[in-house]
Amino acid sequence: MTLFYRIGAGLWVFWGLVHMFAGVMTMAQPIAGKVGGIADAVDKATLDIAYPDAVGAILNQHGWNLLWIGAFTVVGGVYIWRQNKIWVLFTAVVGGMADIGYFMFMDLGGYVNFVPGTLMTLVSSAAVILTFLAAYRTPSETA
């Protein structure tokens, strides 16, 4: 089970770093770049319009959420590496729930490409499954 903890921890750290980068990039771009960076499967020409400033503020808030959620999962990955069961749960709730929303609205909506978006959803799903298997199986199930 130690291997599952270690692989899951690595996946969470990777997922977190990608999301921290995405958060910074989202906040740093002009509004059309923010929208195009998030909905990367949408024709860029259709996104090059005049957006109200409120849209920019909403997307900056989204970028901030990506940044802190990513940072949280990096910290979670460190604790998971140390086989801390409570951080398995914390990290799955924060990172996993963020990706469920992404999957429901972006992936199923057809607004994103497989890489990086859908791939990151698969990474977080694998991290949740592996770390839950490692943390919540009883000792008799691992023999």
C-alpha positions in Angstrom: 0.0 0.0 0.0 3.0 2.3 0.5 3.4 2.3 -3.3 -0.2 3.5 -3.7 0.4 6.4 -1.3 3.6 7.4 -3.1 2.1 7.3 -6.6 -1.1 9.1 -5.4 1.0 11.7 -3.6 3.0 12.3 -6.8 -0.1 12.6 -8.9 -1.5 15.2 -6.4 1.7 17.2 -6.4 1.7 17.2 -10.3 -2.0 18.1 -10.5 -1.5 20.9 -8.0 1.5 22.4 -9.7 -0.3 22.3 -13.1 -3.3 24.1 -11.5 -1.2 26.6 -9.7 0.4 27.5 -13.1 -3.0 27.6 -14.7 -4.3 29.9 -12.0 -1.4 32.4 -12.4 -1.7 32.3 -16.2 -5.5 32.9 -16.0 -5.0 36.0 -13.8 -2.2 37.3 -15.9 -3.9 37.4 -19.3 -6.3 39.8 -20.9 -10.0 38.6 -20.7 -10.1 37.0 -24.1 -6.9 35.1 -23.3 -8.4 34.0 -20.0 -11.5 32.6 -21.7 -9.4 31.0 -24.5 -7.0 29.5 -22.0 -9.8 27.8 -20.1 -12.1 26.8 -23.1 -9.2 25.7 -25.3 -11.3 23.7 -27.7 -13.4 26.8 -28.7 -12.5 28.7 -31.9 -10.3 31.6 -30.6 -11.9 34.0 -33.2 -15.3 33.6 -31.5 -13.8 34.7 -28.1 -12.1 37.9 -29.3 -14.9 40.2 -28.3 -15.3 43.1 -25.9 -16.1 41.6 -22.5 -17.4 43.6 -19.5 -14.9 44.2 -16.7 -17.0 42.0 -14.5 -16.2 39.0 -16.7 -12.5 39.7 -16.1 -13.1 39.9 -12.3 -15.0 36.6 -12.4 -12.2 34.9 -14.3 -9.6 36.3 -12.0 -11.5 34.8 -9.1 -11.5 31.5 -11.0 -7.7 31.8 -11.5 -7.3 32.5 -7.8 -9.3 29.4 -7.0 -7.1 27.3 -9.3 -4.0 28.7 -7.6 -5.1 28.0 -4.0 -6.7 24.6 -4.8 -3.4 23.6 -6.6 -1.3 24.8 -3.6 -3.6 22.9 -1.2 -3.2 19.7 -3.2 0.6 20.1 -3.3 0.6 20.3 0.5 -1.8 17.4 0.6 0.6 15.4 -1.6 3.4 15.9 0.9 1.2 14.7 3.8 -0.1 11.8 1.7 3.5 10.8 0.9 3.9 10.5 4.7 0.7 8.3 4.7 -1.5 10.7 6.5 -5.1 9.4 6.1 -6.8 12.6 7.0 -5.0 14.4 4.2 -6.1 11.7 1.8 -9.6 12.8 2.5 -8.9 16.6 2.6 -7.1 16.5 -0.7 -9.7 14.3 -2.4 -12.4 16.6 -1.3 -10.7 19.8 -2.5 -9.0 18.6 -5.6 -11.5 16.0 -6.6 -14.5 18.2 -6.2 -12.9 20.9 -8.2 -12.3 18.4 -11.0 -15.9 17.1 -10.9 -17.2 20.6 -11.7 -14.6 20.9 -14.5 -15.7 17.5 -15.9 -19.4 18.3 -15.7 -19.3 21.7 -17.3 -16.2 21.9 -19.4 -15.4 18.3 -20.6 -19.0 17.2 -21.1 -19.8 20.6 -22.7 -17.1 20.0 -25.3 -15.2 23.2 -24.5 -11.8 21.7 -23.8 -9.1 19.6 -25.4 -8.0 16.3 -23.9 -4.6 17.8 -23.0 -4.3 19.3 -20.5 -7.9 19.4 -19.1 -9.3 16.0 -19.4 -5.9 14.4 -18.7 -5.8 16.4 -15.4 -9.2 15.0 -14.5 -7.9 11.5 -15.1 -4.8 12.3 -12.9 -7.0 13.5 -10.0 -9.3 10.5 -10.4 -6.3 8.1 -10.2 -4.9 10.0 -7.2 -8.2 9.7 -5.4 -8.6 6.0 -6.1 -5.0 5.0 -5.3 -4.8 7.0 -2.1 -8.2 5.8 -0.9 -7.2 2.2 -1.5 -4.0 2.8 0.4 -5.6 4.6 3.3 -8.9 2.9 3.9 -8.4 -0.8 3.2 -8.3 -2.8 6.4 -5.1 -4.7 7.2 -6.7 -8.0 6.5 -7.6 -6.8 3.0 -3.9 -6.1 2.2 -2.6 -9.5 3.2 
